[in-house]
């Protein structure tokens, strides 16, 4: 039976999946204390600007190029309860669709004031928030040249090293989503929709910045799709 939240391992429309997907079933290993007793994430490990990607890499207080946005929401369990002290890390391309990574060969300039990564620890009710720049779409070689939709990568850590989930958030209204082989590798259409951040204008009046709401559900019928595990934490 195919899990509707998980992509097919070998999905011909996404050629890299044929090369990267494992040939054998995963092995279970015996856990030691180092895997099951830590880390415990506390807000003291964060800098004040870690969740503000518009300033955490800026030079001489200059802002990066592009549309400033908020991305916020809650990390919840299958019963809708918010989960505190969850470390969330994000990474993304800049407004031109360029990652600050040596393997990104797209012919787009880096933004000297944008690093493209941030982190936050959820509050008592599971809430998180990031201020960032709306990422650009970018081309990549697949079936000829195709385009990845605008997206932000999310890494969610639990209370121990082995509790790490990885997913992506897409942007409501982006016409490229329906063409993306990575998105379409998820069998269920409704499961794909759970990866789309919804336009949220609740902060527009005070902040004059667009917002997107993206809740991360770890398990259950409304769970978010995770790239590395069927169910979360």
CORCORRA-V749152 format. One record per residue. N is the residue number from 1. D_LAST is the distance of its C-alpha to the last C-alpha in whole Angstrom. Layout:
BEGIN
n->{N;N}
d_last->{D_LAST;D_LAST}
END
This chain:
BEGIN
n->{1;2;3;4;5;6;7;8;9;10;11;12;13;14;15;16;17;18;19;20;21;22;23;24;25;26;27;28;29;30;31;32;33;34;35;36;37;38;39;40;41;42;43;44;45;46;47;48;49;50;51;52;53;54;55;56;57;58;59;60;61;62;63;64;65;66;67;68;69;70;71;72;73;74;75;76;77;78;79;80;81;82;83;84;85;86;87;88;89;90;91;92;93;94;95;96;97;98;99;100;101;102;103;104;105;106;107;108;109;110;111;112;113;114;115;116;117;118;119;120;121;122;123;124;125;126;127;128;129;130;131;132;133;134;135;136;137;138;139;140;141;142;143;144;145;146;147;148;149;150;151;152;153;154;155;156;157;158;159;160;161;162;163;164;165;166;167;168;169;170;171;172;173;174;175;176;177;178;179;180;181;182;183;184;185;186;187;188;189;190;191;192;193;194;195;196;197;198;199;200;201;202;203;204;205;206;207;208;209;210;211;212;213;214;215;216;217;218;219;220;221;222;223;224;225;226;227;228;229;230;231;232;233}
d_last->{22;21;17;18;15;16;19;21;21;25;26;30;30;27;29;27;25;27;28;24;22;22;25;23;20;18;19;17;17;18;16;18;17;17;13;12;14;13;14;14;15;18;20;23;21;22;25;27;27;24;22;26;26;30;31;29;31;34;37;40;38;38;36;34;36;34;33;31;28;26;22;20;18;15;11;11;9;11;14;14;14;13;11;13;13;10;12;13;15;18;21;23;27;30;32;34;31;31;28;29;29;31;31;31;35;35;38;37;38;35;35;36;34;31;28;26;23;21;18;17;15;15;17;17;17;14;17;17;20;22;26;26;29;28;28;31;30;31;33;32;34;32;35;37;36;33;32;28;27;27;23;20;18;14;12;9;8;6;9;9;11;9;5;7;8;11;13;17;19;22;25;27;30;30;32;31;27;29;30;27;27;23;22;25;23;20;22;22;24;22;19;20;21;18;18;21;21;24;27;27;31;30;30;33;36;35;34;35;32;31;27;24;21;18;15;12;10;7;8;12;15;15;12;12;13;11;13;11;9;10;7;4;0}
END
